[in-house]
């Protein structure tokens, strides 16, 4: 695990560069096109590229995980350097496509590779490290743009972004190779294996993840607007800081869960965490006092990190030949949900107050989570009844 901790540091640098570049590229695009439409089109192109590349990345994931991660990092670094050397519309279009696709390919390959890098028994702990590093890097990346651009301009920001991708690629190349197990481990609880075979649990998890992305898009779009309307520029800073602190607590929480129960959190825990996250985000936008906002954002961050670890760890328990395809499909589903949420939030925020718009989209996430819990409970009761009937017939 020591080598994986080293890799997590490099991965965090890559996430830092990704979120720094998210802000920088938007500002650069607006300066280059002098149009809000052009800025929106660039973001849409990145999201579309991520959506399209999800399923192909899943098909390639498996034995080529390491090379996919290295290739994605090198491609993203090259795209940013090209934009640095030849600033213009053609380079911008290429950069948007490569960055959108590269982010998805890297994420799919990394999620698929974790069990092979650390072993099935350590996958939950490794996911906790990744979630923790990503949370810190996200906040630092978003916050640093306001300092780096005034001091060094777009050139410095692009150079730092490219360097972060190269550091991550080097860390992946240095990871020690583990001997692959002869048989792919399947740590799915026995009572659920036949359900996974039927696929309904997987479908429900994907749908709920899409609903999660839909709701998350709403508060991402609404956060700058809400902060500006309330005359508090500091709102975004303490909101994001509290969210990050909450996310940092997710890893210890899951670790304690595994120690007490001997297994990662279940699908029910994932659904409950998703609902708690959405409710917390809605509370943060209702005009409550600052201390309540901080607490709500921290709880949302905790639930966000918790559900991420639950979701990824559950799919990583699947056999290797299914794992990559599931993560590829998941990446496309999440991108589609986020894109739909972004469009819906744009329309709703133009006609409704921020709390109402955020409440509607996160409310849809809560409804999806409640439906998942209900279906899961009904299926569980039916399976138990069928099992009892079978045993009675055998006697």
C-alpha positions as CSV (number, residue, x, y, z in Angstrom):
1,X,0.0,0.0,0.0
2,X,3.0,2.3,0.4
3,X,3.5,2.6,-3.3
4,X,-0.2,3.2,-3.7
5,X,-0.1,6.1,-1.2
6,X,2.7,7.6,-3.3
7,X,0.6,7.2,-6.4
8,X,-2.4,8.8,-4.6
9,X,-0.2,11.9,-4.1
10,X,0.6,12.1,-7.8
11,X,-3.1,11.4,-8.6
12,X,-4.0,14.3,-6.4
13,X,-1.7,16.5,-8.4
14,X,-3.4,15.4,-11.5
15,X,-6.8,16.2,-10.0
16,X,-5.4,19.6,-8.9
17,X,-4.4,20.3,-12.5
18,X,-7.8,19.1,-13.9
19,X,-9.8,21.5,-11.7
20,X,-7.3,24.4,-12.1
21,X,-7.6,23.9,-15.9
22,X,-11.4,23.8,-15.6
23,X,-11.4,27.4,-14.5
24,X,-8.5,28.5,-16.6
25,X,-9.9,27.0,-19.8
26,X,-13.3,28.6,-19.3
27,X,-11.7,32.0,-18.8
28,X,-9.3,31.5,-21.7
29,X,-12.2,30.4,-23.9
30,X,-14.2,33.5,-23.0
31,X,-11.3,35.7,-23.7
32,X,-10.6,34.0,-27.0
33,X,-14.2,33.9,-28.3
34,X,-15.5,36.9,-26.4
35,X,-18.8,35.0,-26.2
36,X,-20.7,33.2,-23.4
37,X,-22.0,30.9,-26.1
38,X,-18.5,29.9,-27.1
39,X,-17.6,29.2,-23.5
40,X,-20.7,27.0,-23.1
41,X,-19.9,25.2,-26.3
42,X,-16.4,24.4,-25.1
43,X,-17.7,23.0,-21.9
44,X,-20.4,21.0,-23.8
45,X,-17.7,19.6,-26.1
46,X,-15.7,18.4,-23.1
47,X,-18.7,16.7,-21.5
48,X,-19.8,15.1,-24.9
49,X,-16.2,13.8,-25.4
50,X,-16.3,12.2,-21.9
51,X,-19.7,10.7,-22.6
52,X,-18.7,9.2,-25.9
53,X,-15.4,7.8,-24.6
54,X,-16.9,6.0,-21.6
55,X,-18.0,2.7,-23.2
56,X,-14.9,2.3,-25.4
57,X,-12.7,2.9,-22.4
58,X,-14.5,0.2,-20.5
59,X,-13.9,-2.3,-23.4
60,X,-10.2,-1.5,-23.3
61,X,-9.9,-1.6,-19.6
62,X,-8.5,-4.7,-18.0
63,X,-5.0,-5.8,-18.8
64,X,-4.3,-2.4,-20.4
65,X,-5.3,-0.3,-17.4
66,X,-1.8,0.9,-16.7
67,X,-1.2,1.9,-20.3
68,X,-4.6,3.6,-20.6
69,X,-3.8,5.8,-17.6
70,X,-0.4,6.7,-18.9
71,X,-1.7,7.4,-22.3
72,X,-4.6,9.5,-21.0
73,X,-2.1,11.6,-18.9
74,X,0.3,12.1,-21.8
75,X,-2.5,13.0,-24.2
76,X,-3.9,15.6,-21.8
77,X,-0.5,17.1,-21.1
78,X,0.2,17.3,-24.9
79,X,-3.2,19.0,-25.5
80,X,-2.5,21.6,-22.9
81,X,1.0,22.3,-24.2
82,X,-0.4,22.6,-27.7
83,X,-2.8,25.2,-26.5
84,X,0.0,27.0,-24.7
85,X,2.2,27.1,-27.8
86,X,-0.5,27.7,-30.4
87,X,-3.4,29.5,-28.8
88,X,-6.4,29.6,-31.1
89,X,-9.7,28.0,-31.9
90,X,-8.3,24.9,-33.6
91,X,-6.1,24.1,-30.6
92,X,-8.9,24.9,-28.2
93,X,-11.3,22.4,-29.9
94,X,-8.6,19.7,-29.8
95,X,-7.9,20.4,-26.2
96,X,-11.5,20.2,-25.2
97,X,-12.0,16.9,-26.9
98,X,-8.8,15.4,-25.6
99,X,-9.3,16.7,-22.0
100,X,-12.9,15.4,-21.9
101,X,-12.0,12.0,-23.3
102,X,-8.8,11.8,-21.3
103,X,-10.5,12.4,-18.0
104,X,-13.0,9.7,-18.6
105,X,-10.5,7.1,-19.9
106,X,-8.2,7.8,-16.9
107,X,-11.0,7.4,-14.4
108,X,-12.4,4.2,-15.9
109,X,-8.9,2.7,-16.1
110,X,-8.0,3.7,-12.5
111,X,-11.3,2.4,-11.0
112,X,-10.8,-0.9,-12.9
113,X,-7.2,-1.2,-11.9
114,X,-7.5,-0.7,-8.1
115,X,-8.2,-4.4,-7.2
116,X,-5.2,-5.4,-9.3
117,X,-2.9,-2.7,-7.8
118,X,-3.7,-3.4,-4.1
119,X,-5.7,-6.6,-4.0
120,X,-9.4,-7.1,-3.5
121,X,-9.0,-7.1,0.3
122,X,-7.5,-3.5,0.2
123,X,-9.7,-2.0,-2.5
124,X,-12.0,-0.1,-0.1
125,X,-9.1,1.4,1.8
126,X,-7.4,2.4,-1.5
127,X,-10.7,4.0,-2.7
128,X,-10.7,6.0,0.5
129,X,-7.2,7.3,-0.2
130,X,-8.3,8.3,-3.7
131,X,-11.4,10.1,-2.5
132,X,-9.5,11.9,0.2
133,X,-6.8,13.1,-2.2
134,X,-9.3,14.1,-4.8
135,X,-11.3,16.2,-2.3
136,X,-8.3,18.3,-1.2
137,X,-7.0,18.6,-4.8
138,X,-10.4,19.8,-6.0
139,X,-10.6,22.6,-3.6
140,X,-7.0,23.7,-4.0
141,X,-7.3,23.5,-7.8
142,X,-10.5,25.7,-7.9
143,X,-9.1,28.2,-5.4
144,X,-5.6,28.5,-6.9
145,X,-6.9,29.8,-10.3
146,X,-7.5,33.2,-8.8
147,X,-3.9,33.5,-7.7
148,X,-2.0,31.8,-10.6
149,X,-3.7,33.7,-13.4
150,X,-3.1,37.2,-12.1
151,X,0.6,36.3,-11.3
152,X,1.7,34.2,-14.2
153,X,-1.2,34.4,-16.7
154,X,-2.7,31.6,-18.7
155,X,0.8,30.4,-19.7
156,X,1.7,29.6,-16.1
157,X,-1.6,27.9,-15.4
158,X,-1.4,25.7,-18.6
159,X,2.2,24.8,-17.7
160,X,1.3,23.8,-14.2
161,X,-1.6,21.7,-15.5
162,X,0.6,19.9,-18.0
163,X,3.2,19.2,-15.3
164,X,0.6,17.7,-13.0
165,X,-0.5,15.2,-15.7
166,X,3.2,14.3,-16.4
167,X,3.8,13.7,-12.7
168,X,0.8,11.4,-12.5
169,X,1.9,9.5,-15.7
170,X,5.4,8.9,-14.1
171,X,3.8,7.7,-10.9
172,X,1.7,5.2,-12.8
173,X,4.7,3.9,-14.6
174,X,6.6,3.4,-11.3
175,X,3.8,1.4,-9.6
176,X,5.0,-2.1,-8.9
177,X,3.3,-4.9,-10.8
178,X,1.3,-7.4,-8.8
179,X,0.9,-11.0,-9.8
180,X,-2.6,-11.5,-11.2
181,X,-4.8,-14.0,-9.5
182,X,-5.6,-17.1,-11.5
183,X,-9.3,-16.6,-10.8
184,X,-11.0,-13.3,-10.6
185,X,-12.3,-12.7,-7.1
186,X,-15.9,-12.0,-6.7
187,X,-16.6,-10.6,-3.2
188,X,-20.3,-9.9,-3.9
189,X,-22.3,-11.3,-1.0
190,X,-23.7,-14.8,-1.8
191,X,-27.3,-13.6,-1.4
192,X,-26.8,-11.0,-4.1
193,X,-24.9,-13.0,-6.7
194,X,-27.9,-14.2,-8.6
195,X,-29.3,-10.7,-8.6
196,X,-26.1,-9.4,-10.1
197,X,-26.3,-12.1,-12.7
198,X,-29.8,-10.9,-13.6
199,X,-28.4,-7.3,-13.7
200,X,-31.2,-5.5,-12.0
201,X,-29.0,-4.3,-9.1
202,X,-26.4,-3.0,-11.5
203,X,-29.0,-1.2,-13.5
204,X,-30.5,0.4,-10.4
205,X,-27.0,1.5,-9.2
206,X,-26.3,3.1,-12.6
207,X,-29.7,4.9,-12.6
208,X,-29.2,6.2,-9.1
209,X,-25.7,7.3,-10.0
210,X,-27.1,9.2,-13.0
211,X,-29.7,10.8,-10.7
212,X,-26.8,11.8,-8.3
213,X,-25.0,13.5,-11.2
214,X,-28.2,15.3,-12.2
215,X,-28.6,16.7,-8.7
216,X,-24.9,17.6,-8.4
217,X,-25.0,19.6,-11.6
218,X,-27.7,21.8,-10.1
219,X,-25.7,23.0,-7.1
220,X,-22.5,23.4,-9.3
221,X,-24.4,25.7,-11.6
222,X,-26.2,27.5,-8.8
223,X,-23.3,28.0,-6.4
224,X,-21.7,31.1,-8.1
225,X,-25.1,32.6,-8.8
226,X,-26.3,32.1,-5.2
227,X,-23.1,33.5,-3.7
228,X,-23.4,36.6,-5.9
229,X,-27.1,37.2,-5.2
230,X,-26.4,37.0,-1.4
231,X,-23.6,39.5,-1.6
232,X,-21.1,37.1,-0.1
233,X,-18.1,36.1,-2.3
234,X,-16.8,34.2,0.7
235,X,-19.8,31.9,0.5
236,X,-18.1,29.7,-2.1
237,X,-14.9,29.5,-0.2
238,X,-16.3,28.3,3.1
239,X,-18.9,26.2,1.3
240,X,-16.2,24.3,-0.6
241,X,-13.9,24.1,2.4
242,X,-16.6,22.6,4.5
243,X,-17.5,20.2,1.8
244,X,-13.8,19.1,1.5
245,X,-13.5,18.6,5.3
246,X,-16.6,16.4,5.2
247,X,-15.2,14.4,2.4
248,X,-12.0,13.9,4.3
249,X,-14.1,12.2,7.0
250,X,-15.6,9.7,4.6
251,X,-12.5,7.4,4.6
252,X,-12.3,7.0,8.4
253,X,-16.1,6.4,8.5
254,X,-15.9,3.6,5.9
255,X,-12.8,2.1,7.5
256,X,-14.7,1.9,10.8
257,X,-17.7,0.4,9.0
258,X,-15.5,-2.4,7.5
259,X,-13.9,-3.2,10.8
260,X,-17.2,-3.5,12.6
261,X,-19.1,-5.3,9.9
262,X,-16.4,-7.1,8.0
263,X,-17.6,-5.9,4.6
264,X,-17.9,-2.6,2.6
265,X,-21.1,-0.6,2.9
266,X,-24.0,-2.2,1.1
267,X,-26.3,-0.9,-1.7
268,X,-28.8,0.3,0.9
269,X,-26.1,2.4,2.6
270,X,-25.2,3.8,-0.8
271,X,-28.8,4.8,-1.5
272,X,-29.2,6.4,2.0
273,X,-25.9,8.3,1.6
274,X,-27.1,9.6,-1.8
275,X,-30.3,10.8,-0.3
276,X,-28.5,12.4,2.7
277,X,-26.1,14.2,0.3
278,X,-29.0,15.7,-1.7
279,X,-30.9,16.8,1.3
280,X,-27.8,18.5,2.8
281,X,-27.1,20.4,-0.4
282,X,-30.7,21.6,-0.6
283,X,-30.5,22.8,3.1
284,X,-27.3,24.8,2.3
285,X,-29.2,26.9,-0.4
286,X,-32.3,27.8,1.7
287,X,-30.9,30.9,3.3
288,X,-30.1,29.4,6.7
289,X,-27.4,31.1,8.9
290,X,-23.8,30.6,8.0
291,X,-23.0,28.0,10.7
292,X,-25.9,25.8,9.4
293,X,-24.6,26.2,5.8
294,X,-21.1,25.0,7.0
295,X,-22.6,22.0,8.7
296,X,-24.8,21.1,5.8
297,X,-21.9,21.4,3.3
298,X,-19.8,19.2,5.6
299,X,-22.5,16.6,5.8
300,X,-22.9,16.7,2.0
301,X,-19.2,16.2,1.6
302,X,-19.2,13.3,4.0
303,X,-22.1,11.7,2.2
304,X,-20.5,12.4,-1.2
305,X,-17.2,10.7,-0.2
306,X,-19.1,7.8,1.4
307,X,-21.2,7.1,-1.6
308,X,-18.2,7.3,-3.9
309,X,-16.3,4.7,-2.0
310,X,-19.5,2.5,-1.7
311,X,-20.2,2.7,-5.4
312,X,-16.7,2.1,-6.7
313,X,-15.9,-0.7,-4.2
314,X,-19.2,-2.5,-5.1
315,X,-18.4,-2.5,-8.9
316,X,-14.7,-3.5,-8.1
317,X,-16.1,-6.6,-6.5
318,X,-17.3,-7.9,-9.8
319,X,-15.2,-10.3,-11.9
320,X,-12.4,-8.7,-13.9
321,X,-14.0,-9.3,-17.3
322,X,-17.1,-7.4,-16.2
323,X,-15.4,-4.7,-14.2
324,X,-14.0,-2.5,-16.9
325,X,-17.2,-2.5,-19.0
326,X,-19.3,-1.5,-16.0
327,X,-17.0,1.4,-15.1
328,X,-17.0,2.5,-18.8
329,X,-20.8,2.4,-18.9
330,X,-20.9,4.2,-15.5
331,X,-18.7,7.0,-16.8
332,X,-21.0,7.6,-19.8
333,X,-24.1,7.4,-17.5
334,X,-22.6,9.9,-15.1
335,X,-21.6,12.3,-17.9
336,X,-25.1,12.1,-19.4
337,X,-26.7,12.8,-16.0
338,X,-24.4,15.8,-15.3
339,X,-25.0,17.2,-18.8
340,X,-28.8,16.8,-18.4
341,X,-28.6,18.5,-14.9
342,X,-26.5,21.4,-16.3
343,X,-29.1,22.1,-19.0
344,X,-32.1,21.7,-16.6
345,X,-30.5,23.9,-14.0
346,X,-29.8,26.6,-16.6
347,X,-33.5,26.7,-17.6
348,X,-34.8,26.4,-14.0
349,X,-32.5,29.1,-12.6
350,X,-33.8,31.5,-15.3
351,X,-37.3,31.1,-14.1
352,X,-37.2,30.1,-10.4
353,X,-35.3,31.1,-7.2
354,X,-32.1,29.2,-6.6
355,X,-33.4,27.2,-3.6
356,X,-36.4,26.0,-5.6
357,X,-34.3,25.0,-8.7
358,X,-31.7,23.2,-6.6
359,X,-34.5,21.6,-4.5
360,X,-36.3,20.2,-7.6
361,X,-33.2,18.5,-9.1
362,X,-31.9,17.2,-5.8
363,X,-35.4,16.2,-5.0
364,X,-35.4,14.0,-8.1
365,X,-32.2,12.4,-6.7
366,X,-34.0,11.7,-3.4
367,X,-37.0,10.1,-5.2
368,X,-34.6,7.8,-7.2
369,X,-32.9,6.8,-3.9
370,X,-36.2,6.1,-2.2
371,X,-37.4,4.0,-5.2
372,X,-34.1,2.1,-5.1
373,X,-34.5,1.3,-1.4
374,X,-38.1,0.3,-1.9
375,X,-37.3,-2.0,-4.8
376,X,-34.3,-3.5,-3.0
377,X,-36.5,-4.2,0.1
378,X,-39.3,-5.8,-1.9
379,X,-36.8,-7.9,-3.8
380,X,-35.1,-9.0,-0.6
381,X,-38.4,-10.0,1.0
382,X,-39.5,-11.9,-2.1
383,X,-36.1,-13.8,-2.2
384,X,-36.4,-14.7,1.5
385,X,-40.0,-15.9,1.0
386,X,-38.9,-18.0,-2.0
387,X,-36.1,-19.5,0.0
388,X,-38.4,-20.4,2.8
389,X,-40.8,-22.1,0.4
390,X,-38.0,-24.1,-1.1
391,X,-36.8,-25.3,2.2
392,X,-40.3,-26.2,3.2
393,X,-40.8,-28.2,0.0
394,X,-37.5,-30.1,0.6
395,X,-38.6,-31.0,4.1
